[in-house]
Amino acid sequence: MKLFFMAVIMICASAPAFAQSNDDPFTLKRGDNEWGFWAGFSPKATTVFAGLHEDEAADRKFFIAALHYGRTLAANNSLALQYQFDLVPVAVATGTIVSRQTSPSGVTTFERETAYGGGFTPLGLQLDFANGSKVHPFVHVNGGLLVFNKSVPIEDSGHLALVGEAGGGVRIFTSERRAVNLGVRFHHISNGDRSGSNRGLNQFVIYAGFSIFR
């Protein structure tokens, strides 16, 4: 997260250098507001980046849907820098490991269940390339939190999960002020080493959405 804030400071400090004169209808301009929605799915968890062990990562899927807001901070004829905020009303993590103690024997068994949650990612930056083109490739980083009804990803991780994301994709304008967004994001969940196990739930989420610019 410290690196995220350093990137924000460095990019915003260079914002005055952005100059823009292109009136192309697909050009993002400083002060443009973006309203949208996106949803994504991950068919499996990954063990990369010190995540779950291989047996813990098995049989997991993840679904997420978000309402999206963006504001263009700076732009020129080639690039556009946006602040982003996502409100996440639905996050579903299947294959979450929970323990059950049977009575009267007291034997503990581990089962897989589905956890439901929601939250927000208020820390986000996106950089669009080919500003003015009908197709904008982009990269982004985001940070926030999710709260689940079960401990995620394993029993002693806690219900509150910190979220870190990084990814990229393409923004395809279907009209002057509307666009479809397609991309892949690396989605990381962990408890920030606050309590219990801090093994991350890491997954690559394929997502799609749409945006309206005002």
Buried (B, 14 or more C-beta within 10 A) or exposed (E): EEEBEEEBEEBBEEEEEBEBEEEEEBBBBBEBEBEBBBEBBBEEBBBEEEBBEEEBBEEBBBBBBBBBBBBBBBBBBBBBBBBBBBBBEEBBBBBBBBEEEEEEEEEEEEEEEBBBBBBBBBBBBBBBBBBBBEEBBBBBBBBBBBBBEBBBBBBEBBBBBBBBBBBBBBBBBEEEBEBBBEBBBBBBBBBEEEEEBBBBBBBBBBBBBBBEBE
